[in-house]
């Protein structure tokens, strides 16, 4: 392993400084979102009393004995547990949380035993087992994993997904009004379990989640600009710019177009929370309005998401994120007008083509046959792109191995920064591949090569790749975002 300093000139960094997403919160809207838009505890109780039922999956494998469930736990690579500070089970990544009450009680006992000594329990580590705890009253989160990669960050993702369903205000009020034994799962029915399972799957399947980036769907700049300008002009004409904060088009967990209210930005973690919520509802393609709390935007209250598909035969999802919950009819009309403009435009064929069959970066154009795959993450703009999977990563197992490798490398990079020994470059030679990593103040680049490549060849190829990405950045990345006129 060799480490050296690599500084890329700013002008050759693809993606620039334009941020389609940011960690900034939007404080000016907090009062509005917290008061007029918060889904109250009483409203949720009405839903429950009017017939809300547990998900169909809750009772699956109910014939398993407790010992069989514990045996199953020992065979899995990781587990996530969420319980109340009072010891009540809320969520288990394996299901069967009601059958594991002694285990939840043990987690609670560990946490409170250490807190009784005026300290916080953060982790327990063994050679092949790693446990992380996070006590965020009134919740306790715990992850048990055979690998140590970014476990606390995974708990953050789960916590944000829970807050998207139940805001911090609701959580506190629920236990204040209902008492310590209240089962908070009564407020988490419907698609909430699917969104929680989805956030755990996305962590392991999509490196954008662990790298805090936004994947951009490759598309011609003029097509993307047309989509964004059509959304902006239509919303502006409808005089809804005072309540519509964001509008986005998503395809297969990738950002296609993005319009925002001036002065407000959507954090990557909030976008991933939104993605998990959206794709937990894709089984029903009907137009709908969803209430969601975006924790980095405002963890105290709810916003409302109008969700619809642009075309019946397309995976393109159009979202309007608004502070008003009574705008379904108005937003539905806007959506229809947007579709009408798109269908009658000369850009329509190329837009549909890009959405249905997106063309990823072609590795052949840089004349480096040893390069098998790469992920580029512009940390300044929170944007990501990658090459398509190709040989030798054909099977799902091979692709999962590659993603796991990238997640492990990124975890190592983050760990080095925390220990004040930041990694600049890595060259790792394995029996089945070579990995070359470049880290600087603007971007992260992870490349997987043939096992026969030498370091000089990897460096040269990475330099060619950055120049090629810069040349094609208008198609691969989001170089400018539009705003609504307020």
C-alpha positions in Angstrom: 0.0 0.0 0.0 1.4 3.4 -1.1 0.2 6.8 0.1 1.1 10.1 -1.7 -0.4 13.5 -1.9 -2.5 14.2 -5.1 -3.8 17.7 -5.7 -6.0 18.1 -8.8 -6.5 21.6 -10.2 -10.0 22.9 -9.6 -10.7 23.4 -13.3 -10.4 19.7 -14.1 -12.6 18.5 -11.2 -15.9 17.2 -12.7 -19.0 18.5 -10.9 -17.6 21.8 -9.7 -19.1 23.4 -6.6 -22.8 23.5 -7.6 -24.6 21.5 -4.9 -27.9 19.7 -5.8 -27.9 18.7 -2.2 -26.4 20.0 1.1 -26.5 19.4 4.8 -27.8 22.9 5.5 -31.1 23.1 7.3 -33.8 25.5 6.3 -34.5 27.3 9.6 -36.9 29.9 8.2 -39.6 27.2 7.5 -39.3 25.4 10.8 -42.2 27.3 12.5 -44.5 26.7 9.5 -43.6 23.1 9.1 -43.8 22.4 12.9 -47.2 24.0 13.4 -49.5 23.8 10.4 -48.0 20.6 8.8 -47.2 18.3 11.7 -49.2 15.1 11.7 -50.5 15.0 15.3 -50.6 12.1 17.6 -54.4 12.2 17.7 -54.6 12.0 13.9 -52.5 8.9 13.9 -54.6 7.3 16.7 -57.7 8.0 14.6 -56.1 6.1 11.7 -55.2 3.2 14.0 -58.7 3.0 15.5 -60.4 3.2 12.1 -58.8 -0.1 11.0 -55.1 0.3 10.6 -53.5 -3.1 10.6 -50.1 -4.6 10.9 -48.2 -5.4 7.8 -48.9 -8.7 6.1 -45.3 -9.8 6.8 -45.5 -9.4 10.6 -46.7 -12.9 11.3 -44.6 -14.7 8.7 -42.8 -17.8 10.1 -44.8 -17.5 13.3 -44.4 -21.2 13.8 -40.7 -20.8 14.5 -39.7 -21.5 18.1 -37.7 -19.0 20.1 -34.7 -21.2 19.9 -35.0 -21.4 16.2 -35.2 -17.6 15.9 -32.0 -17.2 18.0 -30.3 -19.8 15.9 -31.3 -17.8 12.8 -29.8 -14.7 14.3 -26.4 -16.4 14.7 -26.3 -17.2 11.0 -26.9 -13.7 9.6 -24.2 -11.1 8.9 -25.8 -8.2 10.8 -28.8 -7.2 12.9 -30.4 -3.9 13.7 -32.5 -3.4 16.8 -34.6 -0.4 17.8 -36.3 -0.1 21.1 -37.8 2.6 23.3 -35.8 3.9 26.2 -38.3 2.0 28.4 -37.4 -1.3 26.8 -40.3 -1.8 24.4 -39.4 -3.5 21.1 -39.9 -1.3 18.0 -38.0 -2.8 15.1 -35.7 -5.8 14.4 -34.1 -6.2 11.0 -34.9 -9.9 11.1 -38.5 -9.4 12.2 -40.0 -11.3 15.2 -39.2 -8.3 17.5 -42.0 -9.5 19.9 -40.3 -12.9 20.3 -37.0 -11.3 21.3 -38.0 -9.3 24.4 -35.2 -10.7 26.6 -32.7 -9.6 24.0 -34.2 -6.1 23.9 -34.1 -6.0 27.7 -30.4 -7.0 27.6 -29.6 -4.1 25.2 -31.5 -1.7 27.5 -29.7 -3.0 30.6 -26.3 -2.5 28.9 -27.1 1.1 28.0 -28.5 2.1 31.3 -25.8 0.4 33.4 -23.1 2.5 31.7 -25.2 5.6 31.9 -25.7 5.1 35.6 -22.0 5.7 35.9 -22.3 9.0 34.1 -21.0 7.6 30.8 -22.3 6.5 27.4 -22.1 3.0 26.0 -20.9 3.3 22.4 -19.5 0.0 21.3 -18.5 -3.6 22.2 -15.9 -5.2 20.0 -14.8 -8.8 19.7 -12.6 -10.4 17.0 -15.5 -11.3 14.7 -18.4 -9.3 16.3 -18.9 -5.6 16.5 -21.7 -3.9 18.4 -22.6 -0.2 18.3 -25.2 1.6 20.5 -26.9 4.9 20.1 -29.2 6.3 22.8 -31.3 9.1 21.5 -34.1 9.5 24.0 -36.8 8.1 23.7 -35.1 5.6 21.4 -32.2 3.2 21.7 -30.6 1.8 18.5 -28.2 -1.1 18.3 -26.4 -2.8 15.4 -24.6 -6.1 15.6 -22.3 -6.9 12.7 -19.6 -9.2 11.7 -17.8 -6.3 9.9 -17.0 -3.0 11.6 -17.6 -0.7 8.6 -19.4 2.6 9.5 -21.8 1.0 12.0 -22.6 4.3 13.7 -23.4 5.8 10.3 -25.8 2.9 9.6 -27.6 3.7 12.9 -27.9 7.3 11.7 -29.6 6.2 8.5 -32.1 4.0 10.5 -32.7 6.8 13.0 -33.5 9.3 10.2 -35.8 6.8 8.5 -37.7 6.4 11.8 -38.0 10.2 12.2 -39.4 10.4 8.6 -42.3 8.4 9.9 -42.6 9.8 13.5 -41.1 13.2 14.1 -39.2 14.0 17.3 -42.2 16.0 18.5 -44.5 13.0 18.0 -42.1 10.6 19.7 -41.9 12.8 22.8 -45.6 13.5 22.9 -46.5 9.8 22.4 -44.7 8.7 25.6 -45.7 11.8 27.5 -49.4 11.3 26.8 -49.6 7.5 26.6 -47.0 6.5 29.2 -43.8 4.4 29.1 -45.5 1.2 28.0 -47.0 2.7 24.9 -46.3 0.7 21.8 -45.0 3.2 19.3 -45.4 0.7 16.5 -49.0 1.7 16.4 -47.9 4.9 14.7 -45.6 3.1 12.3 -47.9 0.8 10.3 -48.5 0.9 6.5 -45.3 1.2 4.5 -43.0 2.1 7.4 -41.5 -1.3 7.8 -40.8 -1.5 4.1 -39.0 1.9 4.2 -36.9 0.7 7.2 -36.0 -2.5 5.5 -35.3 -0.5 2.3 -32.9 1.8 4.1 -30.9 -1.2 5.3 -30.8 -2.8 1.9 -29.8 0.5 0.2 -26.9 0.9 2.5 -25.5 -2.4 1.3 -26.5 -2.2 -2.4 -25.9 1.5 -3.1 -22.5 3.1 -2.3 -24.1 6.5 -2.6 -25.8 6.0 0.8 -22.6 5.3 2.7 -20.7 8.0 0.8 -23.4 10.6 1.4 -23.7 11.3 -2.3 -26.4 11.7 -4.9 -26.4 9.4 -7.9 -27.2 11.3 -11.1 -28.9 9.7 -14.1 -26.8 10.2 -17.2 -28.7 12.5 -19.6 -27.9 15.1 -22.2 -27.6 18.6 -20.6 -30.3 20.1 -22.8 -32.8 17.4 -21.9 -32.1 17.8 -18.2 -32.4 21.6 -18.4 -35.6 21.2 -20.3 -37.1 19.0 -17.6 -36.1 21.4 -14.8 -37.2 24.6 -16.7 -40.6 23.0 -17.5 -41.2 22.1 -13.8 -40.1 25.6 -12.7 -42.2 27.5 -15.2 -45.3 25.4 -14.6 -45.1 25.8 -10.8 -44.4 29.5 -11.2 -47.4 30.0 -13.4 -49.7 28.2 -10.9 -48.6 30.6 -8.1 -47.6 27.8 -5.7 -44.0 28.9 -5.3 -44.7 30.0 -1.8 -45.4 26.5 -0.6 -43.6 24.2 -3.0 -40.1 23.9 -1.7 -38.6 21.2 -3.9 -39.5 19.3 -7.0 -37.5 16.3 -8.2 -37.7 13.6 -10.8 -36.2 10.2 -9.8 -35.5 7.1 -11.8 -34.2 3.9 -10.1 -32.8 5.9 -7.1 -31.1 8.3 -9.4 -31.7 12.1 -9.6 -32.9 13.2 -13.0 -34.0 16.8 -12.4 -34.1 19.1 -9.4 -35.8 22.5 -8.8 -35.8 24.2 -5.4 -37.0 27.3 -3.7 -34.3 29.9 -3.6 -32.2 29.7 -0.4 -33.2 26.1 0.4 -31.2 23.0 -0.2 -31.9 19.3 0.3 -29.4 17.3 2.3 -28.1 14.0 0.8 -29.3 12.1 3.9 -32.8 13.6 3.5 -32.8 12.7 -0.2 -32.0 9.1 0.7 -34.7 9.1 3.3 -37.1 10.4 0.7 -36.0 7.7 -1.7 -36.6 4.9 0.8 -40.1 6.3 1.5 -40.9 6.7 -2.2 -39.8 3.2 -3.1 -41.7 1.7 -0.2 -44.8 2.9 -2.0 -44.0 1.9 -5.6 -46.3 -1.2 -5.5 -49.2 1.2 -5.9 -48.6 3.5 -9.0 -51.5 5.7 -8.2 -51.0 9.4 -7.6 -50.8 10.0 -3.9 -49.9 12.5 -1.1 -47.4 11.3 1.6 -46.5 13.0 4.9 -42.8 12.9 5.6 -40.4 14.4 8.1 -37.0 15.2 6.6 -34.8 15.2 9.7 -32.0 17.4 8.5 -34.5 19.9 7.1 -36.7 20.0 10.2 -36.9 17.1 12.6 -39.8 18.6 14.5 -42.6 18.5 11.9 -43.8 17.2 8.6 -43.8 18.2 5.0 -46.0 16.7 2.3 -45.0 14.9 -0.9 -47.1 14.7 -4.0 -45.9 11.5 -5.7 -46.8 10.5 -9.3 -45.4 8.8 -12.3 -44.7 10.9 -15.4 -45.9 8.2 -17.7 -47.8 4.9 -17.1 -45.1 2.9 -18.7 -42.1 4.7 -17.1 -40.2 4.5 -13.9 -39.8 8.3 -13.7 -41.3 9.5 -10.4 -42.2 13.2 -10.1 -42.2 14.6 -6.6 -43.4 17.9 -5.3 -42.4 18.6 -1.7 -44.6 21.2 -0.1 -45.6 22.8 3.3 -49.3 22.5 2.5 -51.2 19.2 2.8 -54.3 20.4 1.0 -52.7 20.9 -2.5 -53.3 17.5 -4.0 -55.7 18.8 -6.6 -53.5 21.8 -7.6 -50.3 19.7 -7.8 -52.1 17.0 -9.8 -53.1 19.7 -12.3 -49.5 21.0 -12.5 -48.3 17.4 -13.1 -50.7 17.0 -16.0 -49.6 20.3 -17.5 -45.9 19.2 -17.1 -46.6 15.9 -18.9 -48.5 17.8 -21.7 -45.6 20.1 -22.3 -43.1 17.2 -22.2 -45.2 15.1 -24.7 -45.5 17.9 -27.1 -41.8 18.9 -27.0 -39.1 18.0 -29.5 -37.1 16.8 -26.5 -39.6 14.1 -25.7 -38.0 11.2 -27.6 -34.5 11.8 -26.2 -35.8 12.3 -22.6 -37.8 9.0 -22.8 -34.7 7.3 -24.3 -32.4 8.5 -21.5 -34.9 7.4 -18.8 -35.6 4.0 -20.3 -32.1 3.2 -21.4 -29.5 5.5 -19.7 -26.0 5.4 -21.2 -23.4 5.2 -18.4 -19.8 6.4 -18.9 -18.1 4.1 -21.5 -14.7 2.9 -20.2 -13.5 2.2 -23.7 -13.2 6.0 -24.5 -10.2 6.4 -22.2 -8.2 3.4 -23.7 -7.5 1.7 -20.4 -8.6 -1.9 -20.9 -7.2 -2.8 -17.4 -9.9 -0.6 -15.8 -12.9 -2.7 -14.9 -15.1 -0.3 -12.9 -15.0 3.0 -11.0 -17.0 5.2 -8.7 -16.5 9.0 -8.7 -17.9 11.0 -5.8 -17.6 14.8 -6.0 -17.6 15.6 -2.3 -17.9 19.4 -3.0 -21.2 19.0 -4.8 -22.4 15.7 -3.3 -22.8 14.1 -6.7 -21.8 10.6 -7.9 -21.4 8.7 -11.1 -20.0 5.3 -12.0 -19.4 3.0 -14.9 -21.9 0.3 -15.7 -21.2 -3.2 -14.4 -19.4 -5.3 -17.0 -17.0 -8.2 -17.1 -15.9 -9.7 -14.8 -18.7 -8.4 -12.5 -21.5 -10.3 -14.2 -23.4 -12.2 -11.4 -25.2 -10.6 -8.5 -22.6 -12.2 -6.1 -19.7 -10.6 -8.0 -21.4 -7.2 -8.1 -22.3 -7.4 -4.4 -18.6 -8.2 -3.7 -17.6 -5.0 -5.6 -20.0 -2.8 -3.7 -18.9 -4.3 -0.4 -15.3 -3.5 -1.4 -16.1 0.1 -2.1 -18.0 0.5 1.2 -15.1 -1.0 3.1 -12.6 1.3 1.4 -14.8 4.4 2.1 -15.1 3.3 5.7 -11.3 3.1 5.9 -10.9 6.6 4.4 -13.4 8.0 6.9 -11.6 6.3 9.8 -8.2 7.7 8.7 -9.7 11.2 8.7 -11.1 10.7 12.2 -7.6 9.6 13.4 -5.9 12.7 11.8 -4.0 10.5 9.3 -6.1 11.2 6.2 -5.6 8.9 3.2 -4.6 10.6 0.0 -4.1 7.6 -2.3 -4.3 3.8 -1.9 -2.9 1.1 -4.2 -4.0 -2.3 -3.1 -3.0 -5.4 -5.0 -5.2 -8.5 -4.5 -5.2 -11.9 -6.2 -8.4 -11.1 -8.2 -8.1 -7.3 -8.7 -6.2 -4.1 -8.0 -7.8 -1.2 -6.3 -6.6 2.3 -6.7 -8.2 5.2 -4.6 -7.6 8.9 -4.9 -8.9 11.2 -2.2 -8.6 15.0 -2.1 -10.5 18.1 -1.0 -12.8 17.9 -4.1 -13.6 14.3 -4.8 -13.1 10.6 -4.1 -12.2 8.2 -6.9 -12.4 4.4 -6.4 -11.1 2.3 -9.3 -11.0 -1.5 -9.7 -8.4 -2.8 -12.2 -7.2 -6.1 -13.6 -4.8 -7.8 -11.1 -1.9 -7.4 -13.6 -1.9 -3.6 -13.6 1.1 -1.7 -12.2 0.8 1.4 -10.0 2.1 3.7 -12.7 -0.6 2.3 -15.1 -3.3 2.8 -12.5 -2.2 6.4 -11.9 -2.1 7.2 -15.6 -5.5 5.7 -16.1 -7.1 7.6 -13.2 -5.8 10.9 -14.6 -7.3 10.0 -18.0 -10.5 9.2 -16.3 -10.8 12.5 -14.5 -10.2 14.4 -17.7 -12.8 12.4 -19.5 -15.4 12.9 -16.7 -14.7 16.6 -16.9 -15.3 16.6 -20.6 -18.6 14.7 -20.2 -19.7 16.3 -16.9 -22.7 18.1 -18.5 -24.3 14.7 -19.1 -23.0 12.7 -16.1 -23.4 15.3 -13.4 -25.7 18.2 -12.4 -23.7 21.3 -13.2 -26.6 23.8 -12.5 -29.9 23.8 -10.6 -33.0 25.9 -11.2 -35.0 27.7 -8.6 -38.7 28.7 -8.3 -39.5 32.4 -8.6 -40.8 33.5 -5.2 
